[in-house]
């Protein structure tokens, strides 16, 4: 009885392991069949699309729509921050010599 149960258990395990492997589709064959069915020549498609659109002309049209130099100058005039003046104002607010001496004194004490 134990032998029969062990035999049946072994057979069931073997069947669950081997059966899926035998029933599995051949993916290489399926891939090749699908490639043959669709058979899209992307190089040909690319060439056809290149002939439809003149990218050089399109690029020039888009670049000519906006004058970036003029736009940059307008933006600089809008903000017009005088950094030299700002620097001078900030120098007057802080005494850097005094601040430096205080920090050096703190470092000596530590």
Secondary structure by P-SEA (a helix, b strand, c coil): caaaaaaaaaaaaaaaaccccccccaaaaaaaaaaaacccaaaaaaaaaaaacaaaaaaaaaaaccaaaaaaaaaaaaaccaaaaaaaaaaaacaaaaaaaaaaaaaaac
